[in-house]
Amino acid sequence: MDLEEVKKIWQEADSLKEQKRISDERIKNMLKNEGKSALDKLINTARNYTNMMIPLGIIICVFSYRFFEAGGLYPVCPLAMLLMCILLEPFEIYLYRLLKGIDYSTMTVREVNSRILKYQSIVKRWEFYGIAIFIVYMAIWYYLYYKLIFGDEIVWWFIIFTAAVYVAGIIAIPKLYKKLYYDNINKIKENLKELEEFE
C-alpha cells in the first residue's frame, strides 16, 4: 500500500467521522426540539392560568350577583373565591417562571429533569387540591344559590342538574390535567431519557 492509498483511507475515515458528528448533532437537535415543543405547551398553559386567575375570580363574583343582592353572609362565598384567586396569582407566576427557566441549549439533561420532576410533583398535589376545592366550593355555592332561588321547595330538575355538574367536574378535572399537564410532562421525560442515553 503506497502513501497515496493511505492518505485516501484516512481522508475517507475523517469524512465518515465528520458525517457521523453532523448526524449526531442533528439527532440531538431534533430530540431537543421535540422536548421543547412539549415544554412550550406547558409554558403556554402556565401563562394562560397566570393571566386568567384574577379575571376568573371576578367572573365568579359577577355570576354570583344574587349573593350580593341577598346581603348578609351570602357575598362571603364569591368573595372567598376572588380572594383565593388573588392569593394564587404569585404561585401561578412561580410555576410559569419555573418552566420558563428551562433552557435545553444551556442546561444539562439532569438539570432539566430536576425542574420537570419538581413541576410534576407540584401539579400532582394541585390536582388533588383542585378536585377537593371543586367539590367543597361548588357544594356551598349551589346550596346557597338553591336557597336564594327556590327556598325550601324541592326542585328535582335543579338537583339532578347539580348532581350532573358534580359528576362531570369530577370526571373532567383528571382528564384536563392529563391533557394539559401529564401528557406533555411525560413527553419531556421520555425525550430527556433519549437524550441521556444518546449522550
GUROLO-358580 format. One record per residue: residue number from 1; residue in one letter; y, x, z of N, C-alpha, C in turn. Coordinates in Angstrom, 1 decimal, padded with zeros to 4 digits. Atoms other than C-alpha are relative to their C-alpha. Last residue first. Layout:
NUM  A  Y  X  Z  Y  X  Z  Y  X  Z .
...
//
This chain:
199  E  -000.6  -001.3  -000.5  011.3  -025.1  025.3  -001.0  000.9  000.6 .
198  F  -000.4  -000.7  001.2  009.3  -027.8  023.4  000.6  001.4  000.4 .
197  E  001.3  -000.5  000.6  007.5  -029.0  026.5  000.4  000.9  -001.2 .
196  E  000.5  -001.0  -001.0  010.9  -029.4  028.3  -001.2  000.7  -000.6 .
195  L  -000.8  -001.2  000.1  012.4  -031.1  025.2  -000.5  001.1  000.9 .
194  E  000.3  -000.6  001.3  009.5  -033.5  025.0  000.8  001.3  -000.1 .
193  K  001.3  -000.6  -000.1  009.8  -034.3  028.7  -000.4  000.7  -001.3 .
192  L  -000.1  -001.2  -000.8  013.5  -034.8  028.3  -001.3  000.7  000.2 .
191  N  -000.7  -001.0  000.8  013.0  -037.3  025.5  000.1  001.4  000.7 .
190  E  001.0  -000.4  001.0  010.4  -039.2  027.5  000.6  001.1  -000.8 .
189  K  001.0  -000.8  -000.7  012.9  -039.3  030.4  -001.1  000.5  -000.9 .
188  I  -000.6  -001.3  -000.4  015.7  -040.4  028.1  -001.0  000.8  000.7 .
187  K  -000.2  -000.7  001.3  013.6  -043.2  026.5  000.5  001.4  000.3 .
186  N  001.3  -000.5  000.4  012.5  -044.3  030.0  000.1  000.8  -001.3 .
185  I  000.4  -001.1  -000.9  016.1  -044.6  031.1  -001.3  000.6  -000.3 .
184  N  -000.8  -001.2  000.4  017.0  -046.6  028.0  -000.3  001.2  000.9 .
183  D  000.5  -000.4  001.4  014.1  -049.1  028.5  000.8  001.3  -000.4 .
182  Y  001.3  -000.7  -000.1  014.9  -049.2  032.3  -000.5  000.5  -001.4 .
181  Y  000.1  -001.3  -000.7  018.6  -050.0  032.0  -001.3  000.7  -000.2 .
180  L  -001.3  -000.8  -000.1  019.9  -052.7  029.8  -000.2  001.3  000.6 .
179  K  -000.7  -000.2  001.3  016.6  -054.2  028.6  001.2  000.9  000.1 .
178  K  001.0  -000.8  000.9  014.6  -053.8  031.8  000.7  000.4  -001.3 .
177  Y  000.0  -001.4  -000.5  017.6  -054.9  034.0  -000.9  000.9  -000.9 .
176  L  -001.3  -000.6  000.3  018.0  -058.0  031.9  000.1  001.5  000.4 .
175  K  000.1  -000.2  001.5  014.3  -058.8  032.1  001.3  000.7  -000.4 .
174  P  000.8  -001.2  000.3  014.5  -058.3  035.9  -000.1  000.3  -001.5 .
173  I  -000.6  -001.2  -000.5  017.6  -060.7  036.1  -000.9  001.3  -000.2 .
172  A  -000.8  -000.7  000.9  016.2  -063.3  033.7  000.5  001.3  000.5 .
171  I  000.8  -000.6  001.1  013.2  -064.5  035.7  000.9  000.9  -000.8 .
170  I  001.0  -000.9  -000.6  015.1  -065.0  039.0  -000.8  000.6  -001.1 .
169  G  -000.7  -001.2  -000.5  018.1  -066.5  037.0  -001.0  001.0  000.6 .
168  A  -000.4  -000.8  001.1  015.9  -068.9  035.1  000.7  001.3  000.4 .
167  V  001.3  -000.6  000.6  014.1  -070.1  038.3  000.4  000.9  -001.2 .
166  Y  000.5  -001.0  -000.9  017.5  -070.6  040.0  -001.2  000.7  -000.6 .
165  V  -000.9  -001.2  000.1  019.1  -072.3  037.0  -000.6  001.1  000.9 .
164  A  000.3  -000.6  001.3  016.0  -074.7  036.8  000.9  001.3  -000.2 .
163  A  001.3  -000.7  -000.1  016.3  -075.5  040.5  -000.3  000.8  -001.3 .
162  T  -000.3  -001.1  -000.9  020.0  -076.4  040.1  -001.3  000.9  000.1 .
161  F  -000.8  -001.0  000.7  019.2  -078.6  037.1  000.2  001.3  000.8 .
160  I  001.0  -000.6  001.0  016.4  -080.3  039.0  000.8  001.0  -000.8 .
159  I  000.9  -000.9  -000.8  018.9  -080.9  042.0  -001.0  000.7  -001.0 .
158  F  -000.8  -001.2  -000.5  021.6  -082.1  039.6  -000.9  000.9  000.7 .
157  W  -000.2  -000.8  001.2  019.2  -084.6  037.8  000.7  001.3  000.4 .
156  W  001.2  -000.8  000.4  017.9  -085.8  041.2  000.3  000.9  -001.2 .
155  V  -000.1  000.0  001.5  021.2  -086.9  042.6  -001.0  000.9  -000.6 .
154  I  001.0  -000.8  000.6  020.7  -087.8  046.3  000.1  -000.1  -001.5 .
153  E  000.8  000.7  001.0  024.0  -089.1  047.8  -001.0  001.0  -000.6 .
152  D  001.4  000.1  -000.5  025.2  -087.3  050.9  -000.9  -000.7  -001.0 .
151  G  000.1  000.4  -001.4  028.5  -086.2  049.2  -001.5  000.0  000.5 .
150  F  000.9  001.2  -000.2  028.1  -086.2  045.4  000.0  -000.4  001.5 .
149  I  000.1  000.9  001.1  030.9  -083.9  044.2  -000.7  -001.3  000.4 .
148  L  -001.3  000.4  000.5  032.0  -081.9  047.2  000.0  -001.2  -001.0 .
147  K  -000.6  000.8  -001.1  028.6  -081.8  048.9  001.4  -000.6  -000.5 .
146  Y  000.7  001.3  000.0  027.0  -080.7  045.6  000.6  -000.9  001.1 .
145  Y  -000.5  000.7  001.2  029.6  -077.9  045.2  -000.6  -001.4  000.0 .
144  L  -001.4  000.4  -000.3  028.9  -076.7  048.8  000.5  -000.9  -001.2 .
143  Y  000.1  001.0  -001.1  025.1  -076.7  048.2  001.5  -000.5  000.2 .
142  Y  000.5  001.3  000.4  025.5  -075.1  044.8  000.0  -001.0  001.1 .
141  W  -001.0  000.6  000.9  027.7  -072.3  046.1  -000.4  -001.4  -000.5 .
140  I  -001.2  000.4  -000.7  025.5  -071.6  049.1  001.0  -000.7  -000.9 .
139  A  000.4  001.1  -000.9  022.3  -071.5  047.1  001.2  -000.6  000.8 .
138  M  000.1  001.2  000.8  024.0  -069.5  044.4  -000.4  -001.2  000.8 .
137  Y  -001.3  000.5  000.4  025.1  -066.9  046.9  000.0  -001.3  -000.7 .
136  V  -000.8  000.5  -001.2  021.8  -066.5  048.6  001.3  -000.6  -000.4 .
135  I  000.6  001.1  -000.7  019.6  -066.4  045.5  000.8  -000.5  001.1 .
134  F  000.0  001.2  000.9  022.0  -064.3  043.3  -000.6  -001.2  000.8 .
133  I  -001.4  000.6  000.0  022.7  -061.9  046.2  000.0  -001.3  -000.8 .
132  A  -000.3  000.6  -001.3  019.0  -061.3  046.7  001.3  -000.7  000.1 .
131  I  000.8  001.2  -000.1  018.3  -060.8  043.0  000.3  -000.7  001.3 .
130  G  -000.5  001.0  000.9  021.2  -058.4  042.7  -000.7  -001.3  000.1 .
129  Y  -001.2  000.6  -000.5  020.2  -056.5  045.8  000.6  -001.1  -000.9 .
128  F  000.4  000.8  -001.2  016.7  -055.9  044.5  001.2  -000.7  000.6 .
127  E  000.8  001.2  000.5  018.1  -054.8  041.1  -000.4  -000.9  001.1 .
126  W  -001.0  001.1  000.4  020.7  -052.7  042.9  -000.7  -001.2  -000.7 .
125  R  -000.5  000.6  -001.2  018.0  -050.6  044.6  000.9  -001.2  -000.3 .
124  K  001.2  000.7  -000.6  016.2  -049.9  041.3  000.5  -000.8  001.2 .
123  V  000.2  001.2  000.8  019.6  -049.0  039.6  -001.2  -000.9  000.6 .
122  I  -001.1  000.9  -000.3  020.4  -046.5  042.3  -000.2  -001.3  -000.6 .
121  S  000.2  000.4  -001.4  017.0  -044.8  042.0  001.0  -001.0  000.4 .
120  Q  001.1  000.9  -000.1  017.4  -044.7  038.2  -000.3  -000.6  001.4 .
119  Y  -000.5  001.3  000.6  020.8  -043.1  038.4  -001.1  -001.0  000.1 .
118  K  -001.0  000.5  -001.0  019.4  -040.3  040.7  000.5  -001.4  -000.4 .
117  L  000.9  000.5  -001.1  016.4  -039.9  038.3  000.9  -000.5  001.1 .
116  I  000.6  001.2  000.4  018.9  -039.6  035.4  -000.9  -000.6  001.1 .
115  R  -001.0  001.0  000.0  021.0  -037.0  037.2  -000.6  -001.4  -000.4 .
114  S  -000.4  000.2  -001.4  018.0  -034.8  038.1  001.1  -001.2  000.0 .
113  N  001.0  000.8  -000.6  016.7  -035.1  034.5  000.3  -000.4  001.5 .
112  V  -000.1  001.4  000.6  019.9  -033.9  033.0  -001.0  -000.9  000.7 .
111  E  -001.3  000.6  -000.5  020.0  -030.9  035.4  000.1  -001.4  -000.5 .
110  R  000.1  000.3  -001.4  016.3  -030.1  034.7  001.2  -000.7  000.6 .
109  V  000.9  001.2  000.0  016.7  -030.3  030.9  -000.1  -000.4  001.5 .
108  T  001.4  -000.3  000.2  019.6  -027.8  031.2  -000.8  -001.3  000.1 .
107  M  000.8  000.1  -001.2  023.2  -028.9  030.8  -001.5  000.3  -000.4 .
106  T  -000.3  -001.1  -001.0  025.6  -027.6  028.1  -000.9  000.0  001.2 .
105  S  -000.3  -001.3  000.6  024.7  -029.5  024.9  000.2  001.1  001.0 .
104  Y  001.2  -000.7  000.5  023.0  -032.4  026.5  000.2  001.4  -000.5 .
103  D  -000.3  -000.6  001.2  026.1  -033.3  028.6  -001.3  000.8  -000.5 .
102  I  001.2  -000.6  000.6  025.7  -035.7  031.5  000.3  000.5  -001.4 .
101  G  000.1  -001.5  -000.3  029.0  -036.2  033.3  -001.2  000.7  -000.6 .
100  K  -001.0  -000.7  000.9  029.5  -039.6  031.6  -000.1  001.5  000.2 .
99  L  000.6  000.0  001.3  026.4  -040.9  033.4  000.8  000.8  -001.0 .
98  L  001.3  -000.7  -000.2  027.6  -040.0  036.9  -000.7  000.1  -001.4 .
97  R  -000.2  -001.5  000.1  031.1  -041.0  035.8  -001.2  000.8  000.2 .
96  Y  -000.5  -000.3  001.3  030.0  -044.6  035.0  000.2  001.5  -000.2 .
95  L  001.1  000.0  000.9  028.0  -044.8  038.2  000.3  000.4  -001.5 .
94  Y  000.8  -001.1  -000.3  031.0  -043.8  040.2  -001.2  000.1  -000.9 .
93  I  -000.6  -001.1  000.6  033.2  -046.3  038.4  -000.8  001.3  000.3 .
92  E  000.3  000.0  001.5  030.7  -049.0  039.2  000.7  001.2  -000.7 .
91  F  001.4  -000.3  000.2  030.9  -048.0  042.9  -000.4  000.0  -001.5 .
90  P  000.1  -001.4  -000.1  034.7  -048.0  042.9  -001.5  000.5  -000.2 .
89  E  -000.7  -000.7  001.1  034.6  -051.6  041.5  -000.1  001.5  000.1 .
88  L  001.0  -000.6  000.8  032.1  -052.9  044.0  000.6  000.8  -001.1 .
87  L  000.6  -001.1  -000.7  034.7  -053.6  046.6  -001.0  000.7  -000.8 .
86  I  -001.0  -001.1  -000.2  036.7  -055.7  044.1  -000.6  001.2  000.7 .
85  C  -000.2  -000.6  001.3  033.6  -057.7  043.1  001.1  001.2  000.0 .
84  M  001.2  -000.8  000.3  032.7  -058.3  046.7  000.2  000.8  -001.3 .
83  L  -000.1  -001.1  -000.8  036.2  -059.6  047.4  -001.1  001.0  -000.3 .
82  L  -001.1  -000.8  000.5  036.0  -061.9  044.5  000.2  001.3  000.8 .
81  M  000.5  -000.6  001.2  032.6  -063.2  045.7  001.1  000.9  -000.7 .
80  A  000.9  -001.0  -000.4  034.0  -063.8  049.2  -000.6  000.8  -001.2 .
79  L  -000.8  -001.2  -000.4  037.0  -065.6  047.7  -000.9  001.1  000.4 .
78  P  -000.5  -000.8  001.2  034.6  -067.9  045.8  000.8  001.2  000.4 .
77  C  001.1  -000.3  000.9  032.8  -068.9  049.1  000.4  000.7  -001.3 .
76  V  000.6  -001.3  -000.4  035.7  -068.7  051.5  -001.1  000.4  -001.0 .
75  P  -000.4  -001.2  000.8  037.5  -071.4  049.5  -000.6  001.3  000.4 .
74  Y  000.6  000.0  001.4  035.3  -074.1  051.1  000.5  001.2  -000.8 .
73  L  000.8  -001.2  000.2  036.2  -073.2  054.7  -000.5  000.1  -001.4 .
72  G  000.9  -000.4  -001.1  039.0  -075.7  054.9  -000.7  001.3  -000.2 .
71  G  -000.6  -000.7  -001.1  040.5  -076.6  051.5  -001.0  000.3  001.1 .
70  A  000.5  000.5  -001.2  039.0  -079.2  049.2  000.6  000.6  001.3 .
69  E  -000.6  001.4  -000.2  041.3  -078.3  046.4  -000.5  -000.6  001.3 .
68  F  -001.3  -000.2  -000.5  040.3  -074.6  046.8  000.7  -001.4  000.2 .
67  F  000.2  -000.5  -001.3  036.6  -075.5  046.5  001.4  000.2  000.6 .
66  R  000.2  001.1  -001.0  037.4  -077.7  043.6  -000.1  000.4  001.4 .
65  Y  -001.3  000.6  -000.4  038.8  -074.7  041.8  -000.1  -001.2  000.9 .
64  S  000.1  000.6  -001.4  035.4  -073.0  041.9  001.3  -000.6  000.4 .
63  F  001.0  001.1  000.1  035.3  -072.3  038.1  -000.2  -000.7  001.4 .
62  V  -000.5  001.0  000.9  038.6  -070.4  038.5  -001.0  -001.2  -000.1 .
61  C  -001.0  000.7  -000.7  037.3  -068.4  041.5  000.6  -001.2  -000.8 .
60  I  000.7  000.8  -001.0  034.2  -067.5  039.6  000.9  -000.8  000.8 .
59  I  000.6  001.1  000.7  036.4  -066.3  036.7  -000.7  -001.0  000.9 .
58  I  -001.1  001.0  000.3  038.5  -064.2  039.1  -000.6  -001.2  -000.7 .
57  G  -000.3  000.7  -001.2  035.3  -062.5  040.4  001.1  -001.0  -000.1 .
56  L  001.1  000.9  -000.4  034.2  -061.8  036.9  000.3  -000.8  001.3 .
55  P  -000.1  001.3  000.7  037.6  -060.4  036.0  -001.1  -001.0  000.3 .
54  I  -001.1  000.8  -000.6  037.1  -057.9  038.9  000.3  -001.3  -000.8 .
53  M  000.3  000.3  -001.4  033.7  -056.6  037.7  001.1  -000.9  000.6 .
52  M  000.2  001.4  -000.2  034.2  -056.8  033.9  -000.1  -000.4  001.4 .
51  N  -001.2  000.8  000.5  035.8  -053.4  033.1  -000.1  -001.5  000.4 .
50  T  -001.3  -000.5  -000.6  033.4  -051.4  035.3  001.2  -000.9  -000.4 .
49  Y  000.1  000.5  -001.4  030.4  -053.5  034.1  001.3  000.4  000.8 .
48  N  -000.2  001.4  000.1  031.4  -052.8  030.5  000.0  -000.6  001.4 .
47  R  -001.4  000.2  000.3  031.7  -049.1  031.2  000.4  -001.5  000.0 .
46  A  -000.7  -000.3  -001.3  028.3  -049.0  032.9  001.5  -000.2  -000.2 .
45  T  000.3  001.1  -001.0  026.7  -050.8  029.9  000.8  000.3  001.3 .
44  N  -000.7  001.2  000.5  028.5  -048.4  027.4  -000.2  -001.2  001.0 .
43  I  -001.4  -000.2  -000.2  027.3  -045.4  029.4  000.8  -001.2  -000.4 .
42  L  -000.2  000.1  -001.4  023.7  -046.7  029.4  001.5  000.1  000.4 .
41  K  000.2  001.4  -000.3  023.8  -047.2  025.6  000.2  -000.3  001.5 .
40  D  -001.2  000.7  000.4  025.3  -043.7  025.2  -000.1  -001.5  000.3 .
39  L  -001.0  -000.3  -001.0  022.4  -042.3  027.2  001.3  -000.7  -000.3 .
38  A  000.3  000.8  -001.1  019.9  -043.9  024.8  001.0  000.1  001.2 .
37  S  -000.1  001.4  000.5  021.6  -042.4  021.8  -000.3  -000.9  001.2 .
36  K  -001.4  000.4  -000.1  022.0  -039.1  023.7  000.2  -001.4  -000.5 .
35  G  -000.3  000.2  -001.4  018.2  -038.9  024.2  001.5  -000.4  000.2 .
34  E  000.7  001.1  -000.5  017.6  -039.3  020.5  000.3  -000.4  001.4 .
33  N  -000.7  001.1  000.5  020.4  -036.8  019.6  -000.7  -001.4  000.4 .
32  K  -001.2  000.1  -000.8  018.8  -034.2  021.9  000.8  -001.3  -000.4 .
31  L  000.5  000.5  -001.3  015.4  -034.7  020.2  001.2  -000.3  000.9 .
30  M  000.5  001.4  000.2  017.0  -034.3  016.8  -000.4  -000.6  001.3 .
29  N  -001.2  000.8  000.2  018.9  -031.2  018.0  -000.3  -001.4  -000.2 .
28  K  -000.7  000.2  -001.4  015.7  -029.7  019.4  001.3  -000.8  -000.1 .
27  I  000.8  000.9  -000.9  013.9  -030.4  016.1  000.7  -000.2  001.3 .
26  R  -000.2  001.3  000.6  016.7  -028.8  014.0  -000.8  -001.0  000.9 .
25  E  -001.4  000.4  -000.4  016.8  -025.7  016.3  000.2  -001.5  -000.5 .
24  D  000.0  000.2  -001.5  013.0  -025.3  015.9  001.3  -000.6  000.5 .
23  S  000.8  001.3  -000.2  013.3  -025.7  012.1  -000.1  -000.4  001.4 .
22  I  -000.8  001.1  000.4  016.1  -023.1  012.0  -000.7  -001.3  000.2 .
21  R  -001.1  000.1  -001.0  014.0  -020.7  014.1  000.9  -001.2  -000.4 .
20  K  000.6  000.7  -001.3  010.9  -021.4  012.0  001.1  -000.2  001.0 .
19  Q  000.3  001.4  000.3  012.9  -020.7  008.8  -000.5  -000.7  001.2 .
18  E  -001.4  000.6  000.1  014.3  -017.4  010.3  -000.2  -001.5  -000.3 .
17  K  -000.6  000.1  -001.3  010.8  -016.3  011.3  001.3  -000.8  000.0 .
16  L  000.8  001.0  -000.7  009.4  -017.1  007.9  000.5  -000.3  001.4 .
15  S  -000.4  001.3  000.6  012.2  -015.1  006.2  -000.7  -001.2  000.7 .
14  D  -001.4  000.3  -000.6  011.6  -012.2  008.6  000.5  -001.3  -000.5 .
13  A  000.2  000.4  -001.4  007.9  -012.3  007.6  001.3  -000.3  000.7 .
12  E  000.6  001.3  000.0  008.7  -012.4  003.9  -000.2  -000.5  001.5 .
11  Q  -001.0  001.0  000.4  011.1  -009.5  004.3  -000.5  -001.4  000.1 .
10  W  -001.0  000.1  -001.1  008.5  -007.5  006.2  001.1  -001.0  -000.3 .
9  I  000.7  000.7  -001.1  005.9  -008.2  003.5  000.9  -000.2  001.2 .
8  K  000.1  001.4  000.4  008.3  -007.1  000.8  -000.7  -000.9  001.0 .
7  K  -001.3  000.6  -000.1  009.2  -003.9  002.6  000.0  -001.5  -000.3 .
6  V  -000.2  000.1  -001.5  005.5  -003.0  003.0  001.4  -000.7  000.2 .
5  E  000.8  001.1  -000.5  005.0  -003.7  -000.7  000.2  -000.3  001.5 .
4  E  -000.7  001.3  000.5  008.0  -001.5  -001.6  -000.8  -001.2  000.4 .
3  L  -001.2  000.4  -000.8  006.7  001.3  000.6  000.6  -001.3  -000.4 .
2  D  -001.2  -000.8  000.1  003.3  001.5  -001.1  001.1  -000.5  000.8 .
1  M  -001.2  000.8  000.0  000.0  000.0  000.0  001.2  000.9  000.0 .
//
